[in-house]
Amino acid sequence: LHRRAYRETSLLLDLLVQAQGRLTAIAKGVRRKPGHAPEPFTRYRIALAGRGSLKTVASLEMEQQFRLAGDALYAGMYVNELLMRTSRPSESLDGMFEAYGGVIWDLGADGSDVEPALRRFELHLLHALGYELSFDRDGDSGSRLEPGVMYHFEPGKGLCSGRHQAGSQFRGSTLLNIATGNFRSREARRAAKCILREALEPILGYRPLKSRELLLARSLADGVQERAAT
């Protein structure tokens, strides 16, 4: 999930370990061996030593590596940062190892559409953290959403009908599409992104995500280059 320099020749790794959750381990001496440093978005077979919270990598064997580029790379950085910010050390969140493997697989596919993959992962993360968010039920009444009614998101409650509420509102038909995993329309993508960002905000805290800042900087740079070319 993350790596940083440790002393002169080692790395401090944040790992997502099956059935154990997020662990921190020292990979000793890997910085003095070109090509030996563990890479992000890579599945390893690993042996860890040590009884405390800080482990030592005893052995490391690559099983599968995903080369992410462009939007997929920034999306992968966002997924890693989500896990770093929302999970506690040694906390094994239900199904998270498999969900993480699934989203990285999707992002690594040729011509991948990153938004549906990210939204599915965000929903799984919320569920694993104990936050249920239904896109087909009214948060007040529990009844099924009506396609022609407008709804708004209320933290702690979910989607509630609110014709006169301030802020973003979403048509029931759009929300019902999201509930079935249909992100084909621009409205569904916009609504899912907006609602899930708002749902995650209290969990993440209000410190900006570095991955979002990097993506924004890239988008601005691309815009400048595009204008210069016209």
MDAnalysis code that builds the backbone (N, CA, C; Angstrom):
import MDAnalysis as mda
import numpy as np

u = mda.Universe.empty(690, n_residues=230, atom_resindex=np.repeat(np.arange(230), 3), trajectory=True)
u.add_TopologyAttr("name", ["N", "CA", "C"] * 230)
u.add_TopologyAttr("resid", np.arange(1, 231))
u.add_TopologyAttr("resname", ["LEU", "HIS", "ARG", "ARG", "ALA", "TYR", "ARG", "GLU", "THR", "SER", "LEU", "LEU", "LEU", "ASP", "LEU", "LEU", "VAL", "GLN", "ALA", "GLN", "GLY", "ARG", "LEU", "THR", "ALA", "ILE", "ALA", "LYS", "GLY", "VAL", "ARG", "ARG", "LYS", "PRO", "GLY", "HIS", "ALA", "PRO", "GLU", "PRO", "PHE", "THR", "ARG", "TYR", "ARG", "ILE", "ALA", "LEU", "ALA", "GLY", "ARG", "GLY", "SER", "LEU", "LYS", "THR", "VAL", "ALA", "SER", "LEU", "GLU", "MET", "GLU", "GLN", "GLN", "PHE", "ARG", "LEU", "ALA", "GLY", "ASP", "ALA", "LEU", "TYR", "ALA", "GLY", "MET", "TYR", "VAL", "ASN", "GLU", "LEU", "LEU", "MET", "ARG", "THR", "SER", "ARG", "PRO", "SER", "GLU", "SER", "LEU", "ASP", "GLY", "MET", "PHE", "GLU", "ALA", "TYR", "GLY", "GLY", "VAL", "ILE", "TRP", "ASP", "LEU", "GLY", "ALA", "ASP", "GLY", "SER", "ASP", "VAL", "GLU", "PRO", "ALA", "LEU", "ARG", "ARG", "PHE", "GLU", "LEU", "HIS", "LEU", "LEU", "HIS", "ALA", "LEU", "GLY", "TYR", "GLU", "LEU", "SER", "PHE", "ASP", "ARG", "ASP", "GLY", "ASP", "SER", "GLY", "SER", "ARG", "LEU", "GLU", "PRO", "GLY", "VAL", "MET", "TYR", "HIS", "PHE", "GLU", "PRO", "GLY", "LYS", "GLY", "LEU", "CYS", "SER", "GLY", "ARG", "HIS", "GLN", "ALA", "GLY", "SER", "GLN", "PHE", "ARG", "GLY", "SER", "THR", "LEU", "LEU", "ASN", "ILE", "ALA", "THR", "GLY", "ASN", "PHE", "ARG", "SER", "ARG", "GLU", "ALA", "ARG", "ARG", "ALA", "ALA", "LYS", "CYS", "ILE", "LEU", "ARG", "GLU", "ALA", "LEU", "GLU", "PRO", "ILE", "LEU", "GLY", "TYR", "ARG", "PRO", "LEU", "LYS", "SER", "ARG", "GLU", "LEU", "LEU", "LEU", "ALA", "ARG", "SER", "LEU", "ALA", "ASP", "GLY", "VAL", "GLN", "GLU", "ARG", "ALA", "ALA", "THR"])
u.atoms.positions = np.array([
    [0.824, -1.210, 0.000],
    [0.000, 0.000, 0.000],
    [0.860, 1.263, 0.000],
    [1.991, 1.196, 0.691],
    [2.847, 2.381, 0.827],
    [4.235, 1.924, 1.235],
    [5.232, 2.669, 0.810],
    [6.595, 2.365, 1.237],
    [7.360, 3.667, 1.430],
    [8.324, 3.639, 2.339],
    [9.155, 4.815, 2.598],
    [10.522, 4.356, 3.083],
    [11.501, 5.237, 2.886],
    [12.870, 4.900, 3.262],
    [12.974, 4.690, 4.769],
    [13.808, 3.720, 5.140],
    [14.045, 3.423, 6.554],
    [15.542, 3.207, 6.732],
    [16.141, 4.086, 7.524],
    [17.588, 4.057, 7.716],
    [18.284, 4.149, 6.360],
    [19.476, 3.570, 6.239],
    [20.274, 3.817, 5.038],
    [19.921, 2.909, 3.865],
    [19.553, 1.678, 4.130],
    [19.397, 0.723, 3.024],
    [18.062, -0.009, 3.005],
    [17.184, 0.302, 3.941],
    [15.952, -0.483, 4.078],
    [14.715, 0.320, 3.698],
    [13.583, -0.369, 3.661],
    [12.291, 0.263, 3.405],
    [11.310, -0.144, 4.495],
    [10.425, 0.777, 4.827],
    [9.317, 0.492, 5.732],
    [8.075, 0.320, 4.867],
    [7.469, -0.843, 4.921],
    [6.353, -1.192, 4.045],
    [5.043, -1.258, 4.817],
    [3.988, -0.716, 4.222],
    [2.627, -0.939, 4.711],
    [1.991, -1.960, 3.781],
    [1.628, -3.101, 4.325],
    [1.147, -4.239, 3.552],
    [-0.303, -4.556, 3.886],
    [-1.046, -5.027, 2.892],
    [-2.373, -5.592, 3.141],
    [-2.217, -7.103, 3.081],
    [-2.372, -7.759, 4.228],
    [-2.087, -9.190, 4.350],
    [-3.396, -9.954, 4.536],
    [-3.560, -11.008, 3.767],
    [-4.787, -11.810, 3.837],
    [-5.013, -12.327, 5.252],
    [-6.229, -12.124, 5.763],
    [-6.672, -12.577, 7.091],
    [-5.997, -11.842, 8.247],
    [-5.095, -10.902, 7.949],
    [-4.431, -10.160, 9.015],
    [-4.623, -8.653, 8.912],
    [-5.046, -8.180, 7.754],
    [-5.261, -6.751, 7.592],
    [-3.982, -5.999, 7.268],
    [-3.938, -4.748, 7.677],
    [-2.796, -3.882, 7.350],
    [-1.688, -4.052, 8.384],
    [-0.499, -4.401, 7.889],
    [0.664, -4.593, 8.749],
    [1.818, -3.729, 8.251],
    [2.700, -3.353, 9.160],
    [3.905, -2.612, 8.810],
    [5.112, -3.511, 9.027],
    [6.018, -3.521, 8.041],
    [7.183, -4.403, 8.119],
    [8.407, -3.720, 7.528],
    [9.570, -4.098, 8.033],
    [10.843, -3.599, 7.514],
    [11.375, -4.584, 6.479],
    [11.695, -4.077, 5.297],
    [12.392, -4.873, 4.286],
    [13.853, -4.440, 4.323],
    [14.680, -5.237, 4.968],
    [16.061, -4.837, 5.233],
    [16.946, -4.963, 3.995],
    [17.733, -3.915, 3.761],
    [18.762, -3.948, 2.737],
    [18.299, -3.883, 1.307],
    [17.003, -3.733, 1.048],
    [16.514, -3.821, -0.339],
    [16.904, -2.610, -1.181],
    [17.211, -1.485, -0.549],
    [17.558, -0.288, -1.325],
    [18.952, -0.370, -1.932],
    [19.799, -1.279, -1.435],
    [21.143, -1.397, -2.007],
    [21.198, -2.466, -3.100],
    [20.046, -3.091, -3.388],
    [19.981, -4.125, -4.422],
    [19.023, -3.656, -5.523],
    [19.544, -3.174, -6.648],
    [18.673, -2.690, -7.727],
    [17.655, -3.751, -8.151],
    [16.394, -3.326, -8.240],
    [15.341, -4.236, -8.679],
    [14.766, -5.120, -7.597],
    [15.248, -4.985, -6.355],
    [14.764, -5.833, -5.271],
    [13.717, -5.151, -4.390],
    [13.515, -3.860, -4.582],
    [12.555, -3.147, -3.732],
    [11.129, -3.576, -4.071],
    [10.320, -3.931, -3.080],
    [8.916, -4.297, -3.331],
    [8.157, -3.161, -4.009],
    [7.286, -3.509, -4.946],
    [6.546, -2.531, -5.739],
    [5.082, -2.492, -5.313],
    [4.440, -1.314, -5.462],
    [2.997, -1.241, -5.205],
    [2.212, -1.996, -6.272],
    [0.949, -2.286, -5.960],
    [0.035, -2.973, -6.878],
    [0.593, -4.339, -7.299],
    [1.232, -4.993, -6.349],
    [1.864, -6.285, -6.609],
    [1.482, -7.261, -5.504],
    [1.156, -8.478, -5.910],
    [0.827, -9.522, -4.930],
    [2.076, -10.368, -4.682],
    [2.381, -10.539, -3.395],
    [3.561, -11.307, -2.996],
    [3.162, -12.466, -2.087],
    [3.975, -13.493, -2.131],
    [3.951, -14.506, -1.075],
    [5.033, -14.087, -0.086],
    [4.646, -13.859, 1.152],
    [5.546, -13.217, 2.101],
    [5.614, -13.990, 3.416],
    [6.791, -13.979, 4.014],
    [6.972, -14.519, 5.363],
    [7.468, -13.385, 6.246],
    [6.801, -13.193, 7.380],
    [7.141, -12.113, 8.296],
    [7.647, -12.688, 9.612],
    [8.616, -11.995, 10.201],
    [9.162, -12.403, 11.492],
    [8.950, -11.284, 12.499],
    [8.906, -11.648, 13.770],
    [8.751, -10.644, 14.820],
    [7.425, -10.772, 15.532],
    [7.435, -10.469, 16.821],
    [6.228, -10.593, 17.632],
    [5.521, -9.265, 17.867],
    [6.214, -8.171, 17.688],
    [5.621, -6.862, 17.942],
    [4.804, -6.374, 16.763],
    [4.374, -5.122, 16.837],
    [3.570, -4.543, 15.758],
    [4.405, -4.270, 14.513],
    [5.712, -4.078, 14.670],
    [6.600, -3.856, 13.533],
    [7.290, -5.169, 13.176],
    [6.941, -5.712, 12.017],
    [7.485, -6.994, 11.583],
    [8.740, -6.788, 10.732],
    [9.408, -7.893, 10.439],
    [10.542, -7.904, 9.522],
    [10.239, -8.883, 8.399],
    [10.499, -8.469, 7.157],
    [10.278, -9.348, 6.013],
    [11.372, -10.407, 6.002],
    [10.970, -11.669, 6.177],
    [11.927, -12.778, 6.153],
    [12.133, -13.292, 4.732],
    [11.060, -13.333, 3.947],
    [11.167, -13.734, 2.540],
    [10.029, -13.094, 1.760],
    [10.291, -12.879, 0.476],
    [9.319, -12.179, -0.369],
    [9.415, -12.744, -1.776],
    [8.296, -13.235, -2.301],
    [8.274, -13.807, -3.646],
    [7.094, -13.226, -4.422],
    [7.399, -12.588, -5.556],
    [6.340, -11.977, -6.360],
    [5.449, -13.043, -6.991],
    [4.129, -12.819, -6.887],
    [3.170, -13.725, -7.519],
    [2.500, -13.084, -8.731],
    [2.158, -11.800, -8.609],
    [1.466, -11.124, -9.713],
    [1.658, -9.622, -9.580],
    [1.982, -8.982, -10.698],
    [2.191, -7.537, -10.682],
    [1.291, -6.877, -11.715],
    [0.723, -5.731, -11.334],
    [-0.136, -4.970, -12.234],
    [0.548, -3.647, -12.555],
    [0.700, -3.365, -13.833],
    [1.306, -2.125, -14.287],
    [0.195, -1.111, -14.552],
    [-0.013, -0.213, -13.635],
    [-1.051, 0.799, -13.794],
    [-0.443, 2.060, -14.394],
    [-1.184, 2.693, -15.287],
    [-0.710, 3.917, -15.934],
    [-1.883, 4.860, -16.140],
    [-1.576, 6.140, -16.315],
    [-2.610, 7.132, -16.586],
    [-3.629, 7.223, -15.467],
    [-4.904, 7.292, -15.835],
    [-5.974, 7.407, -14.837],
    [-5.992, 6.214, -13.887],
    [-5.656, 5.031, -14.405],
    [-5.662, 3.832, -13.560],
    [-4.623, 3.933, -12.451],
    [-3.473, 4.545, -12.734],
    [-2.437, 4.714, -11.709],
    [-2.929, 5.623, -10.590],
    [-3.540, 6.739, -10.955],
    [-4.048, 7.659, -9.932],
    [-5.190, 7.018, -9.146],
    [-6.004, 6.225, -9.839],
    [-7.081, 5.514, -9.146],
    [-6.507, 4.510, -8.148],
    [-5.443, 3.803, -8.542],
    [-4.803, 2.865, -7.632],
    [-4.200, 3.557, -6.422],
    [-3.600, 4.717, -6.634],
    [-3.055, 5.495, -5.522],
    [-4.170, 5.918, -4.570],
    [-5.320, 6.266, -5.131],
    [-6.477, 6.654, -4.315],
    [-6.960, 5.478, -3.471],
    [-7.054, 4.298, -4.070],
    [-7.484, 3.103, -3.334],
    [-6.520, 2.814, -2.183],
    [-5.217, 2.879, -2.462],
    [-4.227, 2.637, -1.409],
    [-4.358, 3.648, -0.278],
    [-4.575, 4.913, -0.647],
    [-4.696, 5.945, 0.384],
    [-5.973, 5.761, 1.203],
    [-7.052, 5.336, 0.556],
    [-8.283, 5.044, 1.299],
    [-8.027, 4.004, 2.385],
    [-7.342, 2.939, 2.023],
    [-7.073, 1.880, 2.997],
    [-6.144, 2.359, 4.105],
    [-5.151, 3.157, 3.748],
    [-4.229, 3.675, 4.765],
    [-4.955, 4.586, 5.750],
    [-5.942, 5.332, 5.257],
    [-6.626, 6.315, 6.102],
    [-7.787, 5.721, 6.904],
    [-8.351, 4.617, 6.450],
    [-9.566, 4.108, 7.100],
    [-9.352, 2.841, 7.921],
    [-8.280, 2.114, 7.671],
    [-8.068, 0.852, 8.391],
    [-7.054, 1.029, 9.510],
    [-7.258, 0.281, 10.579],
    [-6.322, 0.298, 11.704],
    [-5.321, -0.850, 11.555],
    [-4.111, -0.695, 12.085],
    [-3.127, -1.777, 12.002],
    [-3.672, -3.083, 12.573],
    [-3.421, -4.169, 11.854],
    [-3.818, -5.534, 12.249],
    [-5.330, -5.722, 12.302],
    [-6.085, -4.817, 11.689],
    [-7.544, -4.952, 11.625],
    [-7.913, -5.626, 10.306],
    [-8.454, -6.822, 10.378],
    [-8.831, -7.554, 9.179],
    [-10.281, -7.240, 8.831],
    [-10.479, -6.370, 7.852],
    [-11.822, -6.000, 7.423],
    [-12.391, -7.092, 6.528],
    [-13.644, -7.416, 6.728],
    [-14.297, -8.527, 6.042],
    [-14.218, -8.382, 4.525],
    [-13.573, -9.341, 3.871],
    [-13.510, -9.379, 2.413],
    [-12.636, -8.323, 1.778],
    [-11.880, -7.554, 2.565],
    [-11.148, -6.428, 2.000],
    [-9.966, -6.875, 1.140],
    [-9.292, -7.951, 1.537],
    [-8.166, -8.436, 0.733],
    [-8.649, -8.801, -0.671],
    [-9.779, -9.489, -0.746],
    [-10.331, -9.891, -2.047],
    [-10.843, -8.684, -2.824],
    [-11.483, -7.742, -2.128],
    [-11.996, -6.543, -2.798],
    [-10.853, -5.710, -3.360],
    [-9.765, -5.614, -2.599],
    [-8.602, -4.863, -3.078],
    [-8.000, -5.543, -4.313],
    [-7.840, -6.856, -4.244],
    [-7.328, -7.574, -5.403],
    [-8.213, -7.386, -6.626],
    [-9.531, -7.356, -6.404],
    [-10.469, -7.177, -7.509],
    [-10.370, -5.812, -8.155],
    [-10.263, -4.753, -7.343],
    [-10.216, -3.415, -7.922],
    [-8.893, -3.188, -8.645],
    [-7.785, -3.709, -8.115],
    [-6.502, -3.556, -8.803],
    [-6.501, -4.349, -10.108],
    [-7.125, -5.520, -10.100],
    [-7.268, -6.307, -11.335],
    [-8.048, -5.501, -12.376],
    [-9.167, -4.917, -11.959],
    [-9.982, -4.128, -12.890],
    [-9.202, -2.934, -13.432],
    [-8.475, -2.244, -12.558],
    [-7.718, -1.066, -12.986],
    [-6.581, -1.443, -13.928],
    [-6.046, -2.643, -13.769],
    [-4.934, -3.076, -14.606],
    [-5.355, -3.616, -15.957],
    [-6.656, -3.791, -16.169],
    [-7.143, -4.321, -17.449],
    [-6.984, -3.276, -18.546],
    [-6.673, -3.729, -19.755],
    [-6.531, -2.815, -20.889],
    [-7.846, -2.096, -21.149],
    [-7.772, -0.768, -21.305],
    [-8.964, 0.018, -21.580],
    [-9.950, 0.039, -20.446],
    [-9.464, -0.129, -19.222],
    [-10.361, -0.209, -18.067],
    [-11.087, 1.109, -17.839],
    [-12.325, 1.005, -17.398],
    [-13.138, 2.156, -17.013],
    [-13.020, 2.275, -15.500],
    [-12.276, 3.269, -15.031],
    [-11.898, 3.284, -13.613],
    [-13.063, 3.611, -12.686],
    [-14.022, 4.417, -13.131],
    [-15.055, 4.894, -12.202],
    [-15.920, 3.777, -11.615],
    [-16.494, 2.873, -12.412],
    [-17.281, 1.801, -11.791],
    [-16.465, 0.966, -10.808],
    [-15.206, 0.690, -11.140],
    [-14.354, -0.100, -10.242],
    [-14.151, 0.621, -8.917],
    [-13.917, 1.929, -8.972],
    [-13.717, 2.700, -7.742],
    [-14.984, 2.757, -6.905],
    [-16.124, 2.965, -7.551],
    [-17.375, 3.059, -6.795],
    [-17.702, 1.731, -6.106],
    [-17.469, 0.623, -6.793],
    [-17.717, -0.685, -6.168],
    [-16.803, -0.884, -4.962],
    [-15.555, -0.469, -5.085],
    [-14.622, -0.623, -3.967],
    [-15.032, 0.269, -2.797],
    [-15.424, 1.500, -3.075],
    [-15.847, 2.401, -1.998],
    [-17.045, 1.833, -1.247],
    [-17.992, 1.270, -1.990],
    [-19.161, 0.660, -1.348],
    [-18.753, -0.518, -0.464],
    [-17.847, -1.341, -0.968],
    [-17.388, -2.485, -0.167],
    [-16.661, -2.001, 1.085],
    [-15.856, -0.970, 0.950],
    [-15.126, -0.431, 2.095],
    [-16.089, 0.088, 3.155],
    [-17.099, 0.835, 2.740],
    [-18.092, 1.334, 3.696],
    [-18.768, 0.178, 4.430],
    [-19.145, -0.851, 3.676],
    [-19.799, -2.016, 4.285],
    [-18.864, -2.694, 5.290],
    [-17.597, -2.861, 4.911],
    [-16.633, -3.522, 5.797],
    [-16.393, -2.722, 7.067],
    [-16.521, -1.403, 6.964],
    [-16.329, -0.531, 8.125],
    [-17.588, -0.413, 8.978],
    [-18.677, -1.056, 8.521],
    [-19.909, -1.053, 9.304],
    [-20.909, 0.011, 8.917],
    [-20.718, 0.626, 7.745],
    [-21.636, 1.667, 7.284],
    [-22.443, 1.122, 6.110],
    [-23.734, 0.960, 6.301],
    [-24.601, 0.457, 5.239],
    [-25.173, 1.634, 4.451],
    [-25.049, 1.569, 3.151],
    [-25.587, 2.616, 2.287],
    [-26.390, 1.952, 1.182],
    [-27.690, 2.181, 1.193],
    [-28.576, 1.580, 0.204],
    [-28.944, 2.613, -0.848],
    [-28.832, 2.219, -2.113],
    [-29.206, 3.104, -3.209],
    [-30.611, 2.808, -3.734],
    [-31.329, 1.907, -3.080],
    [-32.691, 1.627, -3.551],
    [-33.744, 1.751, -2.455],
    [-33.335, 2.231, -1.249],
    [-34.273, 2.371, -0.137],
    [-34.212, 3.772, 0.454],
    [-35.377, 4.294, 0.803],
    [-35.470, 5.601, 1.446],
    [-34.943, 5.498, 2.876],
    [-34.026, 6.383, 3.239],
    [-33.427, 6.346, 4.567],
    [-34.389, 6.684, 5.678],
    [-35.478, 7.365, 5.372],
    [-36.484, 7.700, 6.384],
    [-37.517, 6.593, 6.555],
    [-38.122, 6.188, 5.451],
    [-39.254, 5.256, 5.522],
    [-38.868, 3.798, 5.307],
    [-37.716, 3.557, 4.672],
    [-37.328, 2.192, 4.341],
    [-37.997, 1.663, 3.091],
    [-38.862, 2.460, 2.481],
    [-39.561, 2.020, 1.275],
    [-38.647, 2.143, 0.054],
    [-38.998, 1.438, -1.002],
    [-38.210, 1.462, -2.227],
    [-38.278, 2.852, -2.852],
    [-37.158, 3.296, -3.416],
    [-37.130, 4.606, -4.056],
    [-38.077, 4.647, -5.249],
    [-38.670, 5.814, -5.449],
    [-39.548, 6.039, -6.595],
    [-38.733, 6.665, -7.725],
    [-38.816, 6.119, -8.945],
    [-37.989, 6.619, -10.048],
    [-38.134, 8.114, -10.310],
    [-39.344, 8.662, -10.161],
    [-39.562, 10.067, -10.491],
    [-39.362, 11.046, -9.359],
    [-38.996, 10.575, -8.175],
    [-38.835, 11.441, -6.999],
    [-37.373, 11.840, -6.851],
    [-37.142, 13.066, -6.346],
    [-35.787, 13.543, -6.087],
    [-35.387, 13.214, -4.645],
    [-34.130, 12.820, -4.480],
    [-33.610, 12.442, -3.158],
    [-32.308, 13.186, -2.884],
    [-31.977, 13.304, -1.602],
    [-30.695, 13.876, -1.191],
    [-30.058, 12.936, -0.178],
    [-28.761, 13.070, -0.002],
    [-28.044, 12.199, 0.930],
    [-27.896, 12.873, 2.283],
    [-28.233, 12.136, 3.341],
    [-28.042, 12.605, 4.710],
    [-27.115, 11.639, 5.440],
    [-25.941, 12.101, 5.893],
    [-25.030, 11.213, 6.627],
    [-25.726, 10.576, 7.823],
    [-25.536, 9.292, 7.982],
    [-26.156, 8.573, 9.092],
    [-27.542, 8.048, 8.785],
    [-28.156, 8.537, 7.707],
    [-29.504, 8.087, 7.351],
    [-29.537, 7.449, 5.972],
    [-28.873, 8.065, 5.030],
    [-28.890, 7.556, 3.668],
    [-29.608, 8.506, 2.733],
    [-30.277, 7.949, 1.747],
    [-30.966, 8.744, 0.734],
    [-32.400, 8.993, 1.168],
    [-32.756, 10.259, 1.242],
    [-34.079, 10.649, 1.734],
    [-34.745, 11.548, 0.704],
    [-36.061, 11.398, 0.580],
    [-36.792, 12.268, -0.340],
    [-36.736, 13.683, 0.200],
    [-36.508, 14.628, -0.676],
    [-36.360, 16.008, -0.211],
    [-36.504, 16.993, -1.340],
    [-37.714, 17.206, -1.752],
    [-37.958, 18.131, -2.854],
    [-37.509, 19.551, -2.529],
    [-37.504, 19.898, -1.253],
    [-37.196, 21.278, -0.875],
    [-35.873, 21.388, -0.125],
    [-35.062, 20.331, -0.175],
    [-33.791, 20.353, 0.533],
    [-32.741, 21.090, -0.288],
    [-31.843, 21.796, 0.435],
    [-30.720, 22.457, -0.231],
    [-29.655, 21.418, -0.562],
    [-28.748, 21.774, -1.467],
    [-27.661, 20.867, -1.816],
    [-28.021, 19.956, -2.972],
    [-27.154, 19.002, -3.248],
    [-27.327, 18.120, -4.401],
    [-28.523, 17.198, -4.218],
    [-29.280, 17.045, -5.303],
    [-30.413, 16.129, -5.315],
    [-30.281, 15.197, -6.512],
    [-30.826, 14.008, -6.363],
    [-30.639, 12.971, -7.368],
    [-31.966, 12.286, -7.652],
    [-32.210, 12.052, -8.936],
    [-33.464, 11.407, -9.329],
    [-33.447, 9.935, -8.924],
    [-34.610, 9.458, -8.473],
    [-34.725, 8.078, -8.030],
    [-34.299, 7.075, -9.083],
    [-34.626, 7.333, -10.352],
    [-34.257, 6.401, -11.421],
    [-32.740, 6.268, -11.541],
    [-32.028, 7.381, -11.330],
    [-30.561, 7.348, -11.368],
    [-30.012, 6.505, -10.227],
    [-30.569, 6.692, -9.032],
    [-30.109, 5.948, -7.855],
    [-30.408, 4.460, -7.989],
    [-31.540, 4.124, -8.592],
    [-31.886, 2.715, -8.794],
    [-30.923, 2.052, -9.787],
    [-30.455, 2.816, -10.774],
    [-29.433, 2.287, -11.683],
    [-28.150, 1.968, -10.925],
    [-27.746, 2.878, -10.032],
    [-26.537, 2.649, -9.228],
    [-26.700, 1.395, -8.375],
    [-27.900, 1.207, -7.821],
    [-28.160, 0.045, -6.960],
    [-27.939, -1.275, -7.694],
    [-28.160, -1.282, -9.004],
    [-27.965, -2.504, -9.795],
    [-26.573, -2.574, -10.420],
    [-25.704, -1.596, -10.099],
    [-24.352, -1.583, -10.652],
    [-24.265, -1.005, -12.041],
    [-25.299, -0.281, -12.464],
    [-25.326, 0.325, -13.795],
    [-24.785, 1.755, -13.707],
    [-23.541, 1.952, -14.164],
    [-22.910, 3.275, -14.125],
    [-22.741, 3.859, -15.527],
    [-23.547, 3.408, -16.478],
    [-23.335, 3.825, -17.858],
    [-23.644, 5.301, -18.091],
    [-24.631, 5.839, -17.398],
    [-25.018, 7.226, -17.658],
    [-24.137, 8.202, -16.890],
    [-24.006, 9.398, -17.447],
    [-23.242, 10.450, -16.774],
    [-23.871, 10.802, -15.436],
    [-25.213, 10.789, -15.380],
    [-25.914, 11.127, -14.137],
    [-25.598, 10.116, -13.034],
    [-25.560, 8.818, -13.388],
    [-25.264, 7.782, -12.393],
    [-23.842, 7.927, -11.865],
    [-22.901, 8.222, -12.747],
    [-21.506, 8.388, -12.319],
    [-21.358, 9.595, -11.400],
    [-21.991, 10.682, -11.783],
    [-21.891, 11.901, -10.970],
    [-22.530, 11.697, -9.606],
    [-23.707, 11.080, -9.590],
    [-24.415, 10.868, -8.326],
    [-23.639, 9.928, -7.407],
    [-23.150, 8.811, -7.952],
    [-22.414, 7.846, -7.128],
    [-21.152, 8.469, -6.552],
    [-20.431, 9.208, -7.366],
    [-19.195, 9.846, -6.901],
    [-19.483, 10.845, -5.795],
    [-20.503, 11.668, -5.979],
    [-20.863, 12.700, -5.006],
    [-21.320, 12.078, -3.685],
    [-22.205, 11.097, -3.762],
    [-22.770, 10.483, -2.552],
    [-21.701, 9.715, -1.776],
    [-20.890, 8.938, -2.478],
    [-19.875, 8.140, -1.790],
    [-18.780, 9.017, -1.196],
    [-18.452, 10.097, -1.868],
    [-17.471, 11.025, -1.290],
    [-18.010, 11.612, 0.013],
    [-19.283, 11.985, -0.001],
    [-19.890, 12.558, 1.202],
    [-19.996, 11.514, 2.316],
    [-20.269, 10.263, 1.945],
    [-20.378, 9.197, 2.946],
    [-19.025, 8.877, 3.576],
    [-17.954, 8.975, 2.793],
    [-16.619, 8.648, 3.289],
    [-15.973, 9.789, 4.069],
    [-16.433, 10.998, 3.829],
    [-15.770, 12.174, 4.412],
    [-15.643, 12.118, 5.935],
    [-16.713, 11.782, 6.679],
    [-16.563, 11.731, 8.142],
    [-15.584, 10.657, 8.611],
    [-15.418, 9.598, 7.830],
    [-14.501, 8.518, 8.194],
    [-13.064, 8.917, 7.890],
    [-12.872, 9.562, 6.738],
    [-11.533, 9.964, 6.326],
    [-11.026, 11.174, 7.099],
    [-11.955, 11.978, 7.611],
    [-11.558, 13.256, 8.182],
    [-11.486, 14.286, 7.068],
    [-11.193, 15.493, 7.427],
    [-11.271, 16.572, 6.443],
    [-9.903, 16.982, 5.908],
    [-8.866, 16.182, 6.208],
    [-7.549, 16.413, 5.618],
    [-7.593, 15.940, 4.165],
    [-7.166, 16.773, 3.217],
    [-7.267, 16.403, 1.798],
    [-6.502, 15.120, 1.482],
    [-7.026, 14.364, 0.535],
    [-6.338, 13.167, 0.065],
    [-5.236, 13.571, -0.911],
    [-4.032, 13.082, -0.705],
    [-2.906, 13.434, -1.574],
    [-3.126, 12.944, -2.996],
    [-3.758, 11.778, -3.141],
    [-4.000, 11.233, -4.478],
    [-4.928, 12.138, -5.280],
    [-5.918, 12.738, -4.633],
    [-6.809, 13.674, -5.322],
    [-6.051, 14.927, -5.737],
    [-5.167, 15.408, -4.862],
    [-4.380, 16.594, -5.187],
    [-3.466, 16.326, -6.384],
    [-2.871, 15.137, -6.436],
    [-2.006, 14.781, -7.561],
    [-2.801, 14.691, -8.859],
    [-4.001, 14.104, -8.794],
    [-4.842, 13.990, -9.988],
    [-5.278, 15.367, -10.467],
    [-5.624, 16.257, -9.532],
    [-6.017, 17.613, -9.905],
    [-4.858, 18.338, -10.566],
    [-3.654, 18.200, -10.003],
    [-2.478, 18.848, -10.583],
    [-2.213, 18.324, -11.992],
    [-2.390, 17.015, -12.189],
    [-2.197, 16.429, -13.522],
    [-3.231, 16.955, -14.502],
    [-4.484, 17.044, -14.055],
    [-5.555, 17.539, -14.926],
    [-5.297, 18.981, -15.339],
    [-4.836, 19.794, -14.391],
    [-4.529, 21.190, -14.698],
    [-3.371, 21.284, -15.679],
    [-2.345, 20.446, -15.482],
    [-1.197, 20.449, -16.385],
    [-1.604, 20.009, -17.786],
    [-2.465, 18.984, -17.874],
    [-2.949, 18.528, -19.178],
    [-3.742, 19.622, -19.870],
    [-4.523, 20.389, -19.092],
    [-5.303, 21.480, -19.657],
    [-4.425, 22.572, -20.223],
    [-3.341, 22.892, -19.535],
    [-2.401, 23.909, -20.012],
    [-1.746, 23.450, -21.302],
    [-1.322, 22.180, -21.357],
    [-0.684, 21.650, -22.556],
    [-1.650, 21.639, -23.732],
    [-2.921, 21.303, -23.455],
    [-3.927, 21.246, -24.520],
    [-4.174, 22.629, -25.100],
    [-4.252, 23.649, -24.220],
    [-4.462, 25.013, -24.702],
    [-3.257, 25.493, -25.503],
    [-2.054, 25.107, -25.086],
    [-0.845, 25.534, -25.786],
    [-0.763, 24.920, -27.180],
    [-1.381, 23.752, -27.352],
    [-1.313, 23.059, -28.636],
    [-2.366, 23.549, -29.622],
    [-3.360, 24.313, -29.136],
    [-4.432, 24.753, -30.035],
    [-4.138, 26.131, -30.592],
])
